[in-house]
């Protein structure tokens, strides 16, 4: 996305909170000393940190889901990448907020983190979303756990482009996989239009979809997006789409953005060993838009955010 690599460093963070958001989702809050502000003050939504989770213990046996009982015994050797839902910098400290879902042995161990625990991280890494101040409408498409960097983006859009209207399309397979507090508190209806606190505080209105119809629009979030664009007939030159979620979803978003001639940025996910470009395990096949030649870029270093029309889907 960007040519110049941002600053990054290794930090020891203190855990200041680790609150459950429903059964499988947790909001982790980390605090860094004031020196970290130098590199995090200019961090972009979509950038990430690599967390060292190798020394974390497993939770009590009764807190381990049956489906993870065997896998959870694996040793955690590699750092894990996490994007931010929010970054707050002040003269005295830096606060990082991370939303995570318990899916495997590493995130299962993260449940045990408590205030005053220490955790080592490298960041901010990668290149984030590019905010264009000439747009009147920003469309954010979040598929499941694609929500975190888009929450951060919504905040920066409000701050940097207060004149830009922000609309969020939030989708998942079912209501249980929507990582939003209002939904976990059962403040949700079958209506697709809804105020999600995580986005509403940034003046962004939300439209919800679930594949099974358990909340909001019944169907894929990309179907809802396409129908909405047909109905609204937005000015494509004044509109931009940002997407993060499963790759199949983002491929469809890319096709829709091409159909409506709307520029689109996508945040991709790959298995990462280092997060800094050394191991080259996170290759993304891309096309040079001028020469039409294809080659490979690194998700951790060149991305994770790319223009949708440069990715070979």
Secondary structure, DSSP 8 states (H G I E B T S, - for coil): --SS----EEEEEEEEEEEEETTTEEEEEEEEEGGGHHHHTT--TT-EEEEE-TT-----GGGS-GGGTTGGGS---S-EEEE-SEEEE-SSEEEEEEEEE--SHHHHHHTT--TT-EEEEEEEESB-----TT-SEEEEEEEGGGHHHHHHHHHHHHHH-TTSEEEEEEEESSGGG---HHHHTT---S-SEE--HHHHTTTEEEEEEETTSSSSEES-HHHHHHHHHHHH---GGGEEEEEES-HHHHHHHHHHHHHTT-EEEEE-----SSSSSSS---EEEEE-TTT--EEEEETTTT-BEEEGGGB--
